[in-house]
Each structure stands twice: as C-alpha cells, then as structure tokens.
Amino acid sequence: MVRRYSDRLLAELLKARRPPPRERSVHFHLPVLHSLADVAGAMASIANAIAAGQITPGEAVELSRLVEAYMRAIDTGSVVQRLQAVENKLNTTTTEACTVPRLGRGLPTKPNGASG
C-alpha cells in the first residue's frame, strides 16, 4: 500500500532538511580600528552604509556587535595595564615605606636566668 503525503507535509520536511542560508559578503568601507577613539567613526560608517542601502539593518547589527567586541577588548586591555601599573607602584611604595624588623634582631634580649 502506498501512502500519500500532503504537499504541505512534504514542504515542511524539505524545509527541515534545508541547510541554513549562507550570509552574503558585505562590501563597504569600515575604518581601521586602533583605539577606542576609532569606534565612533566605525559606527558612523555602518550607519552611512545602511542609509546608502549597501547593508541591511540585520547586517549592521552584526557589524555593530563586532565593533563593540573590539571596543571591549581594547578597554579591558587598557584597564589591565593600568591596574598592573598601580599594583607595581603600590608594591614599590609599600616595600620602601614598610621595613618591619625581624623578630630577634635589633631588639633587647634578656639573659637566660633573668625574669621580667
């Protein structure tokens, strides 16, 4: 016995097995990012590309996420560098200012038989 499937069911089965659509390559000028100061220019470039119809709003969201991730990486790196500089300065200052004498050195000692 041959079973017949509806066209709708066959269409759903084909959709379920279809690979996800490939993303298209996007061609527009994005400024080179070297520092946090460059992020504003990159975001303006993305906005201009949307206005010119070069990229879709969905593509702009993905590009904005890329720029944001770069911004966080740069910011985190600079925070780590500043923290290390502060810690190094604090360690240098602390070791110079705090010289604690070792026990038993330079302190008056009592003879073995003396009571206090």
KEKOLRO-187244 format. One record per atom (N, C-alpha, C, O): residue number from 1; residue in one letter; atom name; x, y negated, z. Coordinates in steps of 0.001 Angstrom, whole numbers. Atoms other than C-alpha are relative to their C-alpha. Layout:
+------+------+------+---------+---------+---------+
! resi ! resn ! name !    east !   north !      up !
+------+------+------+---------+---------+---------+
!  NUM !    A !   CA !       X !       Y !       Z !
...
+------+------+------+---------+---------+---------+
***
This chain:
+------+------+------+---------+---------+---------+
! resi ! resn ! name !    east !   north !      up !
+------+------+------+---------+---------+---------+
!    1 !    M !    N !     834 !    1169 !       0 !
!    1 !    M !   CA !       0 !       0 !       0 !
!    1 !    M !    C !     892 !   -1252 !       0 !
!    1 !    M !    O !    1829 !   -1341 !     794 !
!    2 !    V !    N !    -766 !    1226 !     139 !
!    2 !    V !   CA !    1386 !   -3398 !    -983 !
!    2 !    V !    C !    -694 !   -1087 !     799 !
!    2 !    V !    O !   -1894 !   -1323 !     659 !
!    3 !    R !    N !     557 !    1094 !    -790 !
!    3 !    R !   CA !     921 !   -6234 !    1446 !
!    3 !    R !    C !     193 !   -1297 !    -746 !
!    3 !    R !    O !    1233 !   -1513 !   -1367 !
!    4 !    R !    N !     -94 !    1301 !     646 !
!    4 !    R !   CA !     247 !   -9670 !     106 !
!    4 !    R !    C !     127 !   -1076 !    1080 !
!    4 !    R !    O !    -606 !   -1080 !    2069 !
!    5 !    Y !    N !    -191 !    1102 !    -925 !
!    5 !    Y !   CA !    1511 !  -12754 !    1893 !
!    5 !    Y !    C !    -515 !   -1275 !    -627 !
!    5 !    Y !    O !    -506 !   -1434 !   -1847 !
!    6 !    S !    N !     481 !    1277 !     524 !
!    6 !    S !   CA !      74 !  -16194 !    1578 !
!    6 !    S !    C !    1186 !    -844 !    -452 !
!    6 !    S !    O !    2316 !    -641 !      -8 !
!    7 !    D !    N !   -1048 !     896 !     492 !
!    7 !    D !   CA !    2035 !  -18860 !    -235 !
!    7 !    D !    C !     600 !    -823 !    1152 !
!    7 !    D !    O !    1802 !   -1084 !    1184 !
!    8 !    R !    N !    -462 !     803 !   -1133 !
!    8 !    R !   CA !    2253 !  -20877 !    2969 !
!    8 !    R !    C !     984 !     791 !     855 !
!    8 !    R !    O !    2008 !     249 !    1272 !
!    9 !    L !    N !    -885 !    -838 !    -788 !
!    9 !    L !   CA !    3832 !  -17987 !    4877 !
!    9 !    L !    C !    1340 !     196 !    -719 !
!    9 !    L !    O !    2393 !     149 !     -82 !
!   10 !    L !    N !   -1238 !    -144 !     768 !
!   10 !    L !   CA !    6381 !  -17432 !    2093 !
!   10 !    L !    C !     827 !   -1294 !      27 !
!   10 !    L !    O !    2051 !   -1252 !     143 !
!   11 !    A !    N !    -700 !    1290 !     -53 !
!   11 !    A !   CA !    7237 !  -21146 !    2066 !
!   11 !    A !    C !     661 !    -197 !    1361 !
!   11 !    A !    O !    1791 !    -680 !    1438 !
!   12 !    E !    N !    -570 !     114 !   -1341 !
!   12 !    E !   CA !    7774 !  -21086 !    5838 !
!   12 !    E !    C !    1208 !     916 !     172 !
!   12 !    E !    O !    2204 !     531 !     785 !
!   13 !    L !    N !   -1134 !    -923 !     -74 !
!   13 !    L !   CA !   10024 !  -18030 !    5539 !
!   13 !    L !    C !    1209 !    -533 !    -761 !
!   13 !    L !    O !    2342 !    -398 !    -300 !
!   14 !    L !    N !   -1104 !     570 !     771 !
!   14 !    L !   CA !   12102 !  -19731 !    2853 !
!   14 !    L !    C !     627 !   -1191 !     717 !
!   14 !    L !    O !    1848 !   -1345 !     712 !
!   15 !    K !    N !    -517 !    1144 !    -740 !
!   15 !    K !   CA !   12422 !  -22907 !    4926 !
!   15 !    K !    C !     845 !     453 !    1182 !
!   15 !    K !    O !    1873 !    -151 !    1487 !
!   16 !    A !    N !    -713 !    -502 !   -1168 !
!   16 !    A !   CA !   13547 !  -20895 !    7933 !
!   16 !    A !    C !    1384 !     511 !    -376 !
!   16 !    A !    O !    2305 !     444 !     438 !
!   17 !    R !    N !   -1285 !    -562 !     430 !
!   17 !    R !   CA !   16377 !  -19320 !    5927 !
!   17 !    R !    C !     866 !   -1000 !    -743 !
!   17 !    R !    O !    2012 !    -692 !   -1072 !
!   18 !    R !    N !    -731 !    1010 !     755 !
!   18 !    R !   CA !   17460 !  -22508 !    4160 !
!   18 !    R !    C !    1085 !    -624 !     882 !
!   18 !    R !    O !     814 !    -976 !    2030 !
!   19 !    P !    N !   -1051 !     643 !    -813 !
!   19 !    P !   CA !   20808 !  -23916 !    5341 !
!   19 !    P !    C !    -319 !   -1477 !     198 !
!   19 !    P !    O !   -1058 !   -2061 !    -595 !
!   20 !    P !    N !     276 !    1422 !    -232 !
!   20 !    P !   CA !   20753 !  -27417 !    6805 !
!   20 !    P !    C !     533 !    -850 !   -1142 !
!   20 !    P !    O !    1520 !    -483 !   -1780 !
!   21 !    P !    N !    -446 !     841 !    1116 !
!   21 !    P !   CA !   21095 !  -30232 !    4283 !
!   21 !    P !    C !    1395 !    -560 !     275 !
!   21 !    P !    O !    1734 !    -893 !    1410 !
!   22 !    R !    N !   -1332 !     585 !    -131 !
!   22 !    R !   CA !   24613 !  -31471 !    3639 !
!   22 !    R !    C !    -113 !   -1505 !      86 !
!   22 !    R !    O !    -988 !   -2119 !    -524 !
!   23 !    E !    N !     -10 !    1455 !     -91 !
!   23 !    E !   CA !   25403 !  -35006 !    4579 !
!   23 !    E !    C !     736 !    -564 !   -1205 !
!   23 !    E !    O !    1697 !      26 !   -1698 !
!   24 !    R !    N !    -657 !     620 !    1142 !
!   24 !    R !   CA !   26336 !  -37325 !    1776 !
!   24 !    R !    C !    1185 !    -826 !     494 !
!   24 !    R !    O !    1198 !   -1289 !    1635 !
!   25 !    S !    N !   -1136 !     838 !    -379 !
!   25 !    S !   CA !   29619 !  -39164 !    1809 !
!   25 !    S !    C !    -413 !   -1461 !    -139 !
!   25 !    S !    O !   -1166 !   -1830 !   -1040 !
!   26 !    V !    N !     369 !    1409 !     -62 !
!   26 !    V !   CA !   29338 !  -42838 !    2627 !
!   26 !    V !    C !    1213 !    -821 !    -421 !
!   26 !    V !    O !    2319 !    -611 !      77 !
!   27 !    H !    N !   -1092 !     837 !     486 !
!   27 !    H !   CA !   31427 !  -45432 !     799 !
!   27 !    H !    C !    -318 !   -1465 !     279 !
!   27 !    H !    O !   -1167 !   -2069 !    -376 !
!   28 !    F !    N !      58 !    1437 !    -270 !
!   28 !    F !   CA !   31749 !  -48889 !    2332 !
!   28 !    F !    C !    1229 !    -352 !     809 !
!   28 !    F !    O !    1914 !     536 !    1317 !
!   29 !    H !    N !   -1222 !     437 !    -674 !
!   29 !    H !   CA !   34487 !  -50964 !    3942 !
!   29 !    H !    C !    -242 !    -113 !    1504 !
!   29 !    H !    O !   -1051 !    -922 !    1960 !
!   30 !    L !    N !       6 !      80 !   -1465 !
!   30 !    L !   CA !   34956 !  -50332 !    7667 !
!   30 !    L !    C !    1383 !    -476 !     415 !
!   30 !    L !    O !    2380 !     171 !      96 !
!   31 !    P !    N !   -1322 !     516 !    -379 !
!   31 !    P !   CA !   37733 !  -52449 !    9169 !
!   31 !    P !    C !     767 !    1014 !     849 !
!   31 !    P !    O !     174 !    1830 !    1555 !
!   32 !    V !    N !    -857 !    -879 !    -800 !
!   32 !    V !   CA !   40665 !  -50625 !   10735 !
!   32 !    V !    C !    -132 !    -403 !    1462 !
!   32 !    V !    O !    -121 !   -1587 !    1796 !
!   33 !    L !    N !     171 !     250 !   -1427 !
!   33 !    L !   CA !   40239 !  -50288 !   14481 !
!   33 !    L !    C !    1331 !     230 !     715 !
!   33 !    L !    O !    1843 !    1348 !     756 !
!   34 !    H !    N !   -1245 !    -103 !    -761 !
!   34 !    H !   CA !   43366 !  -51036 !   16519 !
!   34 !    H !    C !    -218 !    -321 !    1465 !
!   34 !    H !    O !     522 !     160 !    2323 !
!   35 !    S !    N !     244 !     412 !   -1379 !
!   35 !    S !   CA !   41896 !  -52579 !   19659 !
!   35 !    S !    C !   -1485 !    -262 !     191 !
!   35 !    S !    O !   -2278 !    -156 !    -744 !
!   36 !    L !    N !    1404 !     295 !    -284 !
!   36 !    L !   CA !   38650 !  -53479 !   21359 !
!   36 !    L !    C !    -488 !   -1235 !    -750 !
!   36 !    L !    O !   -1683 !   -1374 !   -1007 !
!   37 !    A !    N !     382 !    1208 !     739 !
!   37 !    A !   CA !   38687 !  -56808 !   19523 !
!   37 !    A !    C !    -516 !     336 !   -1398 !
!   37 !    A !    O !   -1270 !    -445 !   -1979 !
!   38 !    D !    N !     412 !    -393 !    1352 !
!   38 !    D !   CA !   38149 !  -54939 !   16230 !
!   38 !    D !    C !   -1394 !     623 !     -44 !
!   38 !    D !    O !   -1953 !     800 !   -1126 !
!   39 !    V !    N !    1290 !    -694 !     -41 !
!   39 !    V !   CA !   34899 !  -53286 !   17384 !
!   39 !    V !    C !   -1126 !    -885 !    -539 !
!   39 !    V !    O !   -2004 !    -402 !   -1255 !
!   40 !    A !    N !    1061 !     907 !     467 !
!   40 !    A !   CA !   32733 !  -56357 !   16715 !
!   40 !    A !    C !      -9 !     -75 !   -1528 !
!   40 !    A !    O !   -1078 !     -79 !   -2139 !
!   41 !    G !    N !     -81 !      28 !    1458 !
!   41 !    G !   CA !   33967 !  -56519 !   13119 !
!   41 !    G !    C !    -515 !    1282 !    -628 !
!   41 !    G !    O !   -1156 !    1258 !   -1678 !
!   42 !    A !    N !     476 !   -1290 !     521 !
!   42 !    A !   CA !   33261 !  -52828 !   12619 !
!   42 !    A !    C !   -1523 !      76 !      68 !
!   42 !    A !    O !   -2164 !     538 !    -876 !
!   43 !    M !    N !    1462 !     -30 !    -135 !
!   43 !    M !   CA !   29703 !  -53168 !   13919 !
!   43 !    M !    C !    -649 !    -966 !   -1008 !
!   43 !    M !    O !   -1707 !    -664 !   -1561 !
!   44 !    A !    N !     524 !     940 !     997 !
!   44 !    A !   CA !   29151 !  -56211 !   11681 !
!   44 !    A !    C !      79 !     612 !   -1398 !
!   44 !    A !    O !    -822 !     408 !   -2212 !
!   45 !    S !    N !    -144 !    -663 !    1294 !
!   45 !    S !   CA !   30423 !  -54202 !    8708 !
!   45 !    S !    C !   -1091 !    1046 !    -199 !
!   45 !    S !    O !   -1635 !    1187 !   -1294 !
!   46 !    I !    N !    1075 !   -1000 !      77 !
!   46 !    I !   CA !   27941 !  -51426 !    9498 !
!   46 !    I !    C !   -1339 !    -684 !    -256 !
!   46 !    I !    O !   -2127 !    -216 !   -1079 !
!   47 !    A !    N !    1255 !     732 !     194 !
!   47 !    A !   CA !   25083 !  -53950 !    9748 !
!   47 !    A !    C !    -100 !    -550 !   -1425 !
!   47 !    A !    O !   -1170 !    -510 !   -2033 !
!   48 !    N !    N !       3 !     507 !    1382 !
!   48 !    N !   CA !   26087 !  -55516 !    6413 !
!   48 !    N !    C !    -250 !    1118 !   -1006 !
!   48 !    N !    O !    -919 !     905 !   -2017 !
!   49 !    A !    N !     206 !   -1132 !     909 !
!   49 !    A !   CA !   26167 !  -52072 !    4771 !
!   49 !    A !    C !   -1468 !     429 !     -10 !
!   49 !    A !    O !   -1995 !     828 !   -1048 !
!   50 !    I !    N !    1445 !    -303 !     -43 !
!   50 !    I !   CA !   22598 !  -51424 !    5958 !
!   50 !    I !    C !    -764 !   -1029 !    -827 !
!   50 !    I !    O !   -1631 !    -680 !   -1628 !
!   51 !    A !    N !     703 !    1075 !     713 !
!   51 !    A !   CA !   21463 !  -54797 !    4624 !
!   51 !    A !    C !     196 !     109 !   -1511 !
!   51 !    A !    O !    -710 !    -217 !   -2279 !
!   52 !    A !    N !    -281 !    -122 !    1432 !
!   52 !    A !   CA !   23096 !  -54118 !    1258 !
!   52 !    A !    C !    -554 !    1299 !    -582 !
!   52 !    A !    O !    -537 !    1490 !   -1798 !
!   53 !    G !    N !     559 !   -1256 !     476 !
!   53 !    G !   CA !   21497 !  -50682 !    1051 !
!   53 !    G !    C !    1056 !    1060 !    -297 !
!   53 !    G !    O !     765 !    2060 !    -952 !
!   54 !    Q !    N !   -1065 !    -970 !     232 !
!   54 !    Q !   CA !   24830 !  -48863 !     997 !
!   54 !    Q !    C !    -142 !    1228 !     890 !
!   54 !    Q !    O !     230 !    2333 !     495 !
!   55 !    I !    N !     204 !   -1111 !    -929 !
!   55 !    I !   CA !   23946 !  -46720 !    4017 !
!   55 !    I !    C !   -1398 !     -81 !     581 !
!   55 !    I !    O !   -2012 !   -1148 !     597 !
!   56 !    T !    N !    1324 !     -33 !    -624 !
!   56 !    T !   CA !   20726 !  -45649 !    5694 !
!   56 !    T !    C !     133 !    -335 !    1479 !
!   56 !    T !    O !    1229 !    -262 !    2037 !
!   57 !    P !    N !     -71 !     258 !   -1442 !
!   57 !    P !   CA !   19823 !  -46608 !    9254 !
!   57 !    P !    C !     491 !    1216 !     799 !
!   57 !    P !    O !    1197 !    1057 !    1794 !
!   58 !    G !    N !    -476 !   -1206 !    -684 !
!   58 !    G !   CA !   20422 !  -42985 !   10310 !
!   58 !    G !    C !    1511 !     158 !    -111 !
!   58 !    G !    O !    2174 !     547 !     850 !
!   59 !    E !    N !   -1449 !     -52 !     174 !
!   59 !    E !   CA !   23920 !  -43078 !    8854 !
!   59 !    E !    C !     680 !   -1075 !     833 !
!   59 !    E !    O !    1774 !    -864 !    1358 !
!   60 !    A !    N !    -553 !    1080 !    -820 !
!   60 !    A !   CA !   24501 !  -46389 !   10626 !
!   60 !    A !    C !      72 !     409 !    1469 !
!   60 !    A !    O !    1019 !      58 !    2173 !
!   61 !    V !    N !     -15 !    -477 !   -1390 !
!   61 !    V !   CA !   23585 !  -44760 !   13940 !
!   61 !    V !    C !    1211 !     900 !     221 !
!   61 !    V !    O !    1916 !     759 !    1220 !
!   62 !    E !    N !   -1143 !    -913 !    -137 !
!   62 !    E !   CA !   26182 !  -42028 !   13376 !
!   62 !    E !    C !    1321 !    -765 !     -28 !
!   62 !    E !    O !    2227 !    -475 !     754 !
!   63 !    L !    N !   -1223 !     802 !      67 !
!   63 !    L !   CA !   28833 !  -44569 !   12384 !
!   63 !    L !    C !     179 !    -839 !    1265 !
!   63 !    L !    O !    1298 !   -1011 !    1749 !
!   64 !    S !    N !     -69 !     778 !   -1245 !
!   64 !    S !   CA !   27977 !  -46706 !   15425 !
!   64 !    S !    C !     468 !     871 !    1152 !
!   64 !    S !    O !    1222 !     412 !    2010 !
!   65 !    R !    N !    -462 !    -923 !   -1039 !
!   65 !    R !   CA !   28472 !  -43667 !   17646 !
!   65 !    R !    C !    1497 !     248 !    -120 !
!   65 !    R !    O !    2202 !     347 !     884 !
!   66 !    L !    N !   -1432 !    -185 !     234 !
!   66 !    L !   CA !   31873 !  -43138 !   16071 !
!   66 !    L !    C !     788 !   -1201 !     526 !
!   66 !    L !    O !    1802 !   -1036 !    1203 !
!   67 !    V !    N !    -673 !    1218 !    -462 !
!   67 !    V !   CA !   32866 !  -46754 !   16747 !
!   67 !    V !    C !     -71 !     -81 !    1529 !
!   67 !    V !    O !     902 !    -467 !    2178 !
!   68 !    E !    N !     154 !      33 !   -1460 !
!   68 !    E !   CA !   31502 !  -46507 !   20303 !
!   68 !    E !    C !     945 !     996 !     674 !
!   68 !    E !    O !    1539 !     680 !    1705 !
!   69 !    A !    N !    -916 !    -999 !    -563 !
!   69 !    A !   CA !   33505 !  -43333 !   20979 !
!   69 !    A !    C !    1435 !    -504 !     -65 !
!   69 !    A !    O !    2208 !    -302 !     872 !
!   70 !    Y !    N !   -1334 !     570 !     125 !
!   70 !    Y !   CA !   36631 !  -45056 !   19699 !
!   70 !    Y !    C !     206 !   -1078 !    1057 !
!   70 !    Y !    O !    1257 !   -1150 !    1694 !
!   71 !    M !    N !     -79 !    1079 !    -979 !
!   71 !    M !   CA !   35887 !  -48056 !   21911 !
!   71 !    M !    C !     204 !     564 !    1406 !
!   71 !    M !    O !    1020 !      48 !    2169 !
!   72 !    R !    N !    -150 !    -608 !   -1327 !
!   72 !    R !   CA !   35502 !  -45824 !   24987 !
!   72 !    R !    C !    1389 !     597 !     178 !
!   72 !    R !    O !    1973 !     506 !    1258 !
!   73 !    A !    N !   -1340 !    -593 !     -94 !
!   73 !    A !   CA !   38760 !  -44024 !   24203 !
!   73 !    A !    C !    1058 !   -1072 !     231 !
!   73 !    A !    O !    1950 !    -895 !    1060 !
!   74 !    I !    N !    -951 !    1108 !    -174 !
!   74 !    I !   CA !   40675 !  -47302 !   23889 !
!   74 !    I !    C !    -140 !    -588 !    1396 !
!   74 !    I !    O !     857 !    -843 !    2071 !
!   75 !    D !    N !     249 !     593 !   -1311 !
!   75 !    D !   CA !   39047 !  -48696 !   27028 !
!   75 !    D !    C !     510 !     913 !    1111 !
!   75 !    D !    O !    1121 !     441 !    2069 !
!   76 !    T !    N !    -464 !    -949 !   -1008 !
!   76 !    T !   CA !   39778 !  -45553 !   29026 !
!   76 !    T !    C !    1519 !      23 !      49 !
!   76 !    T !    O !    2106 !      60 !    1130 !
!   77 !    G !    N !   -1462 !      21 !      38 !
!   77 !    G !   CA !   43394 !  -45572 !   27883 !
!   77 !    G !    C !     575 !   -1223 !     673 !
!   77 !    G !    O !    1572 !   -1128 !    1388 !
!   78 !    S !    N !    -510 !    1226 !    -619 !
!   78 !    S !   CA !   43860 !  -49179 !   28956 !
!   78 !    S !    C !    -244 !      14 !    1510 !
!   78 !    S !    O !     584 !    -486 !    2271 !
!   79 !    V !    N !     267 !     -99 !   -1437 !
!   79 !    V !   CA !   42233 !  -48504 !   32339 !
!   79 !    V !    C !    1028 !     907 !     666 !
!   79 !    V !    O !    1526 !     597 !    1748 !
!   80 !    V !    N !    -994 !    -927 !    -555 !
!   80 !    V !   CA !   44567 !  -45561 !   32920 !
!   80 !    V !    C !    1361 !    -685 !      93 !
!   80 !    V !    O !    2056 !    -537 !    1099 !
!   81 !    Q !    N !   -1287 !     700 !     -38 !
!   81 !    Q !   CA !   47603 !  -47685 !   32030 !
!   81 !    Q !    C !      41 !   -1033 !    1119 !
!   81 !    Q !    O !    1040 !   -1141 !    1830 !
!   82 !    R !    N !      31 !    1006 !   -1063 !
!   82 !    R !   CA !   46526 !  -50488 !   34371 !
!   82 !    R !    C !      26 !     651 !    1372 !
!   82 !    R !    O !     693 !     156 !    2281 !
!   83 !    L !    N !      15 !    -705 !   -1278 !
!   83 !    L !   CA !   45819 !  -48026 !   37179 !
!   83 !    L !    C !    1390 !     539 !     343 !
!   83 !    L !    O !    1825 !     447 !    1491 !
!   84 !    Q !    N !   -1352 !    -495 !    -245 !
!   84 !    Q !   CA !   49255 !  -46434 !   36782 !
!   84 !    Q !    C !     940 !   -1137 !     383 !
!   84 !    Q !    O !    1793 !    -966 !    1253 !
!   85 !    A !    N !    -843 !    1147 !    -332 !
!   85 !    A !   CA !   50891 !  -49869 !   36860 !
!   85 !    A !    C !    -258 !    -464 !    1435 !
!   85 !    A !    O !     679 !    -776 !    2169 !
!   86 !    V !    N !     339 !     408 !   -1370 !
!   86 !    V !   CA !   49033 !  -50783 !   40055 !
!   86 !    V !    C !     537 !    1018 !     999 !
!   86 !    V !    O !    1093 !     640 !    2030 !
!   87 !    E !    N !    -502 !   -1034 !    -909 !
!   87 !    E !   CA !   49910 !  -47442 !   41667 !
!   87 !    E !    C !    1517 !     -66 !     117 !
!   87 !    E !    O !    2055 !      66 !    1216 !
!   88 !    N !    N !   -1458 !     117 !     -42 !
!   88 !    N !   CA !   53580 !  -47827 !   40716 !
!   88 !    N !    C !     432 !   -1204 !     830 !
!   88 !    N !    O !    1365 !   -1114 !    1628 !
!   89 !    K !    N !    -319 !    1201 !    -760 !
!   89 !    K !   CA !   53651 !  -51352 !   42115 !
!   89 !    K !    C !    -294 !     206 !    1471 !
!   89 !    K !    O !     482 !    -217 !    2328 !
!   90 !    L !    N !     368 !    -267 !   -1390 !
!   90 !    L !   CA !   51873 !  -50231 !   45276 !
!   90 !    L !    C !    1001 !     948 !     655 !
!   90 !    L !    O !    1390 !     735 !    1803 !
!   91 !    N !    N !    -975 !    -938 !    -546 !
!   91 !    N !   CA !   54267 !  -47306 !   45763 !
!   91 !    N !    C !    1342 !    -666 !     241 !
!   91 !    N !    O !    1992 !    -390 !    1250 !
!   92 !    T !    N !   -1269 !     706 !    -156 !
!   92 !    T !   CA !   57305 !  -49546 !   45259 !
!   92 !    T !    C !     -67 !    -936 !    1185 !
!   92 !    T !    O !     864 !    -980 !    1989 !
!   93 !    T !    N !     160 !     944 !   -1099 !
!   93 !    T !   CA !   55991 !  -52178 !   47669 !
!   93 !    T !    C !    -103 !     737 !    1332 !
!   93 !    T !    O !     468 !     296 !    2329 !
!   94 !    T !    N !     203 !    -758 !   -1233 !
!   94 !    T !   CA !   54975 !  -49588 !   50258 !
!   94 !    T !    C !    1308 !     595 !     491 !
!   94 !    T !    O !    1594 !     547 !    1688 !
!   95 !    T !    N !   -1247 !    -625 !    -435 !
!   95 !    T !   CA !   58325 !  -47811 !   50288 !
!   95 !    T !    C !    1008 !   -1036 !     469 !
!   95 !    T !    O !    1827 !    -742 !    1340 !
!   96 !    E !    N !    -919 !    1047 !    -440 !
!   96 !    E !   CA !   60214 !  -51107 !   50638 !
!   96 !    E !    C !    -448 !    -604 !    1324 !
!   96 !    E !    O !     390 !    -890 !    2180 !
!   97 !    A !    N !     509 !     686 !   -1193 !
!   97 !    A !   CA !   57958 !  -52596 !   53344 !
!   97 !    A !    C !    -121 !     932 !    1193 !
!   97 !    A !    O !      39 !     485 !    2329 !
!   98 !    C !    N !     233 !    -945 !   -1084 !
!   98 !    C !   CA !   57336 !  -49482 !   55411 !
!   98 !    C !    C !    1164 !     952 !     134 !
!   98 !    C !    O !    1207 !    1984 !    -535 !
!   99 !    T !    N !   -1069 !    -945 !    -296 !
!   99 !    T !   CA !   60501 !  -47919 !   56689 !
!   99 !    T !    C !    -230 !     481 !    1419 !
!   99 !    T !    O !      50 !    -240 !    2377 !
!  100 !    V !    N !     311 !    -578 !   -1300 !
!  100 !    V !   CA !   59469 !  -45683 !   59543 !
!  100 !    V !    C !    1206 !     806 !     463 !
!  100 !    V !    O !    1668 !    1690 !    -258 !
!  101 !    P !    N !   -1144 !    -771 !    -470 !
!  101 !    P !   CA !   62346 !  -44402 !   61690 !
!  101 !    P !    C !    -400 !    1433 !     293 !
!  101 !    P !    O !   -1522 !    1698 !     724 !
!  102 !    R !    N !     260 !   -1395 !    -313 !
!  102 !    R !   CA !   62594 !  -40664 !   62064 !
!  102 !    R !    C !      72 !     201 !    1498 !
!  102 !    R !    O !     813 !    -489 !    2198 !
!  103 !    L !    N !     -22 !    -305 !   -1418 !
!  103 !    L !   CA !   61919 !  -39214 !   65457 !
!  103 !    L !    C !    1369 !     534 !     393 !
!  103 !    L !    O !    1966 !    1349 !    -311 !
!  104 !    G !    N !   -1281 !    -489 !    -495 !
!  104 !    G !   CA !   65049 !  -38669 !   67483 !
!  104 !    G !    C !    1180 !    -787 !    -509 !
!  104 !    G !    O !    2300 !    -550 !     -57 !
!  105 !    R !    N !   -1109 !     807 !     499 !
!  105 !    R !   CA !   67149 !  -41169 !   65575 !
!  105 !    R !    C !    -208 !   -1449 !     397 !
!  105 !    R !    O !   -1247 !   -2041 !     107 !
!  106 !    G !    N !      68 !    1393 !    -370 !
!  106 !    G !   CA !   67842 !  -44559 !   66989 !
!  106 !    G !    C !    -870 !    -272 !    1209 !
!  106 !    G !    O !   -1000 !   -1429 !    1610 !
!  107 !    L !    N !     820 !     180 !   -1184 !
!  107 !    L !   CA !   65557 !  -44004 !   69975 !
!  107 !    L !    C !     829 !     371 !    1222 !
!  107 !    L !    O !    1663 !    1273 !    1148 !
!  108 !    P !    N !    -758 !    -368 !   -1209 !
!  108 !    P !   CA !   66929 !  -43942 !   73525 !
!  108 !    P !    C !    -425 !    1387 !     466 !
!  108 !    P !    O !   -1608 !    1726 !     461 !
!  109 !    T !    N !     290 !   -1339 !    -478 !
!  109 !    T !   CA !   67190 !  -40432 !   74867 !
!  109 !    T !    C !     384 !     104 !    1469 !
!  109 !    T !    O !    1304 !    -574 !    1927 !
!  110 !    K !    N !    -294 !    -217 !   -1418 !
!  110 !    K !   CA !   67165 !  -39266 !   78485 !
!  110 !    K !    C !     915 !    1212 !     130 !
!  110 !    K !    O !     811 !    2162 !    -646 !
!  111 !    P !    N !    -826 !   -1188 !    -225 !
!  111 !    P !   CA !   69776 !  -36902 !   79795 !
!  111 !    P !    C !    -887 !    1170 !     405 !
!  111 !    P !    O !   -1999 !     958 !     890 !
!  112 !    N !    N !     796 !   -1221 !    -234 !
!  112 !    N !   CA !   68557 !  -33291 !   80247 !
!  112 !    N !    C !    -547 !      81 !    1411 !
!  112 !    N !    O !   -1669 !     562 !    1571 !
!  113 !    G !    N !     462 !    -132 !   -1363 !
!  113 !    G !   CA !   68222 !  -33492 !   84012 !
!  113 !    G !    C !    -836 !   -1155 !     491 !
!  113 !    G !    O !   -1423 !   -1039 !    1567 !
!  114 !    A !    N !     692 !    1186 !    -474 !
!  114 !    A !   CA !   66600 !  -36909 !   84286 !
!  114 !    A !    C !   -1492 !     141 !    -170 !
!  114 !    A !    O !   -1950 !     708 !   -1163 !
!  115 !    S !    N !    1439 !     -22 !     117 !
!  115 !    S !   CA !   62902 !  -37248 !   84940 !
!  115 !    S !    C !    -481 !   -1424 !    -174 !
!  115 !    S !    O !     211 !   -2375 !     192 !
!  116 !    G !    N !     404 !    1304 !     381 !
!  116 !    G !   CA !   60817 !  -40119 !   83819 !
!  116 !    G !    C !   -1028 !    -584 !     745 !
!  116 !    G !    O !   -1426 !   -1715 !     466 !
+------+------+------+---------+---------+---------+
***
